[in-house]
Each structure stands twice: as C-alpha cells, then as structure tokens.
Amino acid sequence: DRPELREEDYSKRISQWDVHRAMLSLIPGIEFRVGGDYDSNSFLSNNTWISWGATITQNLFNYVSAPSRIKFAETAVAVADARRMALSMAIVAQVQISFRRYRVAREEEKLARRIFDVDDRLMTVVQNQSDAAAIEETELIRNQTNRMVSALRRDIAMADLQNAYGRLLNSIGVDPLPKEIQAADLASLS
C-alpha cells in the first residue's frame, strides 16, 4: 500500500504507452472526407452535390526518427522496472528495520514495567517500615525518588513503543485512521 510503489507502477505504464505511441507513429494517417456542397451560381445545372474522398498522409521524418524514439521508450520502461525494484528493496529493508526496532522497544517497555513494579513493591515495604519508624526519612525519600524515576522510564519506554509501532505501520503503508475520520478531519481543515 505504499504510494511510492503505485507511483512507479504508473511511471512504468506511461513508459509502455510511450513505446506504443512511438510504434503507432509509423502507421500512415488516413483521412476520410464526405460533404455536401452548394454553389449559388445560377448557370450551373446542379447547384448542390455530394463529394467524398480519402487521403493518406505520412510524415517521412517519422520513419527516420522512429527507431530512436522506440529505443528511448523501451529504455524508459527498463529504467522504470529498475527503479521499482530498487524502491521495493528499500521498502523491504525499511520494514525489516522498523519491525526489529518495534521488537526492541517492546522488550524495553516490558523491562521498564517490571522495574517499576519492583520499585513500587519496594516503596510499599519502605513506607510500611517508615510508619513503624524502622528506617530513616532519607531512605523513604530515596525510594520515592527511585519509584518516580522508574515510572518516568516506564512512560518513556511506552512512548518509544508507540513510536516504533507507528513507524512499523508507516513502513508497511498502513494508515491507522479509519476513512471516515480522515475525511472529517480534512473537511474541518479547509
């Protein structure tokens, strides 16, 4: 669903039509003519008559330039194929990199969540000990700070995971918004 690939498909199709057009330029032009004529000369025995005819025309320069135009158009088709192949390989690489980044971000988010859970349980234990006056206040503050830092790391890891997921969808060419929302948003912008 990548628009770049569709663009290359259209370029190839246009190049193929250019080959056909170059070949068709070798066919002579045929023109048929039929018409009713009238003359206001009163000395004519028939003032009205029907004439018809056919004309075949050909530009001789088309014969001279046609082989080079056909060759150029065929080369354009080959170039379009090569460009599409190169673009396809780049997209495959982009999808692979995005997928691997997503997997790494998912693992980092799981680890950050587990670290937060441990710090949260540790904070509960330290608060219980603080209520019993078994530890100093600085130890309680240090554990509260560690819990806040691990919560921040967990949130950052979640944001990185969402970012990696978005990049993966973009590299595949998927648009995550439904069509109805896209149309409504576009209408509201104008």
C-alpha positions as CSV (number, residue, x, y, z in Angstrom):
1,D,0.0,0.0,0.0
2,R,3.0,2.3,-0.3
3,P,2.2,5.3,-2.6
4,E,5.8,5.3,-3.9
5,L,5.2,1.9,-5.4
6,R,2.0,3.0,-7.0
7,E,3.8,6.0,-8.5
8,E,6.4,3.7,-10.0
9,D,3.7,1.4,-11.4
10,Y,2.1,4.5,-13.1
11,S,5.5,5.6,-14.5
12,K,6.0,2.2,-16.0
13,R,2.6,2.2,-17.5
14,I,3.2,5.6,-19.0
15,S,6.5,4.4,-20.4
16,Q,4.9,1.4,-22.0
17,W,2.3,3.7,-23.7
18,D,5.2,5.8,-25.0
19,V,6.5,2.7,-26.7
20,H,3.1,2.0,-28.3
21,R,2.8,5.6,-29.3
22,A,6.2,5.6,-31.0
23,M,5.3,2.4,-32.9
24,L,1.9,3.9,-33.9
25,S,3.6,6.9,-35.4
26,L,4.8,4.7,-38.2
27,I,1.3,4.0,-39.4
28,P,0.2,6.5,-42.1
29,G,-2.7,8.8,-41.3
30,I,-5.9,8.0,-43.2
31,E,-8.5,10.8,-43.5
32,F,-12.0,10.2,-44.9
33,R,-14.0,13.2,-46.1
34,V,-17.7,13.3,-47.1
35,G,-19.6,16.5,-47.5
36,G,-22.4,18.3,-49.2
37,D,-21.5,21.3,-51.4
38,Y,-23.5,24.1,-52.7
39,D,-22.8,26.9,-55.2
40,S,-25.1,29.9,-55.8
41,N,-24.0,30.2,-59.5
42,S,-27.3,30.2,-61.4
43,F,-25.6,29.0,-64.7
44,L,-24.8,25.6,-63.1
45,S,-27.2,22.8,-64.0
46,N,-26.8,21.3,-60.5
47,N,-26.2,23.8,-57.6
48,T,-25.8,21.1,-55.0
49,W,-23.7,17.9,-55.0
50,I,-22.0,15.5,-52.6
51,S,-18.3,15.0,-52.6
52,W,-16.3,12.4,-50.9
53,G,-12.7,11.3,-50.8
54,A,-9.9,9.7,-48.8
55,T,-6.4,11.0,-48.1
56,I,-3.4,9.0,-46.9
57,T,-0.6,11.1,-45.3
58,Q,2.7,10.2,-43.7
59,N,5.4,12.3,-42.3
60,L,8.7,11.0,-43.6
61,F,10.6,12.2,-40.6
62,N,8.7,9.7,-38.5
63,Y,10.4,6.9,-40.4
64,V,13.8,8.4,-39.7
65,S,13.2,9.2,-36.0
66,A,11.0,6.2,-35.1
67,P,13.8,3.7,-34.3
68,S,15.5,6.1,-31.9
69,R,12.1,7.0,-30.3
70,I,11.2,3.4,-29.9
71,K,14.6,2.6,-28.4
72,F,14.3,5.5,-26.0
73,A,10.8,4.5,-24.9
74,E,11.9,0.9,-24.3
75,T,14.8,2.1,-22.3
76,A,12.4,4.2,-20.2
77,V,10.4,1.0,-19.5
78,A,13.6,-0.8,-18.3
79,V,14.6,2.2,-16.1
80,A,11.1,2.2,-14.6
81,D,11.4,-1.5,-13.8
82,A,14.8,-1.0,-12.2
83,R,13.6,2.0,-10.2
84,R,10.6,0.0,-8.9
85,M,12.9,-3.0,-8.0
86,A,15.3,-0.7,-6.1
87,L,12.4,1.0,-4.3
88,S,10.9,-2.4,-3.4
89,M,14.2,-3.4,-1.9
90,A,14.4,-0.2,0.1
91,I,10.9,-0.7,1.4
92,V,11.7,-4.3,2.4
93,A,14.7,-3.1,4.3
94,Q,12.7,-0.3,5.9
95,V,10.0,-2.7,7.0
96,Q,12.7,-5.1,8.5
97,I,14.4,-2.3,10.4
98,S,11.0,-1.0,11.7
99,F,10.0,-4.4,12.8
100,R,13.2,-5.0,14.7
101,R,13.0,-1.6,16.3
102,Y,9.5,-2.4,17.4
103,R,10.6,-5.7,18.9
104,V,13.4,-4.0,20.8
105,A,11.1,-1.3,22.0
106,R,8.5,-3.9,23.2
107,E,11.2,-5.7,25.2
108,E,12.4,-2.4,26.7
109,E,8.9,-1.5,27.7
110,K,8.4,-4.9,29.4
111,L,11.6,-4.4,31.3
112,A,10.8,-0.9,32.3
113,R,7.3,-2.0,33.5
114,R,8.9,-4.9,35.6
115,I,11.4,-2.5,37.1
116,F,8.6,-0.1,38.0
117,D,6.6,-3.0,39.6
118,V,9.7,-3.9,41.7
119,D,10.2,-0.3,42.8
120,D,6.5,0.1,43.5
121,R,6.5,-3.0,45.8
122,L,9.8,-1.8,47.4
123,M,8.2,1.6,48.0
124,T,5.3,-0.1,49.8
125,V,7.7,-2.1,52.0
126,V,9.7,1.1,52.8
127,Q,6.5,3.0,53.6
128,N,5.4,0.3,56.0
129,Q,8.7,0.4,57.7
130,S,8.6,4.2,57.8
131,D,5.2,4.0,59.5
132,A,6.8,1.7,62.1
133,A,9.7,4.1,62.4
134,A,12.2,1.3,61.5
135,I,14.0,3.4,58.8
136,E,15.2,7.0,58.3
137,E,13.3,9.6,56.3
138,T,16.1,9.9,53.8
139,E,15.7,6.2,52.9
140,L,12.0,6.9,52.3
141,I,12.8,9.9,50.1
142,R,15.4,7.9,48.1
143,N,12.8,5.1,47.5
144,Q,10.1,7.6,46.4
145,T,12.6,9.2,44.0
146,N,13.6,5.8,42.6
147,R,9.9,4.9,42.1
148,M,9.3,8.2,40.3
149,V,12.3,7.7,38.0
150,S,11.2,4.2,37.2
151,A,7.7,5.4,36.5
152,L,9.2,8.0,34.2
153,R,11.3,5.4,32.4
154,R,8.3,3.2,32.0
155,D,6.3,6.0,30.4
156,I,9.2,6.9,28.1
157,A,9.5,3.2,27.1
158,M,5.8,3.1,26.4
159,A,6.1,6.3,24.2
160,D,9.0,4.7,22.4
161,L,7.0,1.5,21.8
162,Q,4.1,3.5,20.4
163,N,6.5,5.5,18.2
164,A,8.1,2.2,16.9
165,Y,4.7,0.8,16.2
166,G,3.7,3.9,14.2
167,R,6.9,3.7,12.2
168,L,6.2,0.0,11.5
169,L,2.7,0.8,10.2
170,N,4.1,3.7,8.1
171,S,6.8,1.4,6.6
172,I,4.2,-1.1,5.6
173,G,1.9,1.6,4.2
174,V,-1.0,1.1,6.6
175,D,-3.0,4.2,7.6
176,P,-4.2,3.6,11.1
177,L,-7.1,6.1,10.9
178,P,-10.4,5.0,9.6
179,K,-11.6,6.6,6.3
180,E,-14.5,8.4,8.0
181,I,-12.2,10.2,10.4
182,Q,-9.7,11.1,7.7
183,A,-12.5,12.6,5.5
184,A,-13.9,14.5,8.5
185,D,-10.5,15.9,9.5
186,L,-9.7,17.0,6.0
187,A,-13.1,18.7,5.7
188,S,-12.6,20.6,9.0
189,L,-9.1,21.8,8.0
190,S,-10.3,23.6,4.9
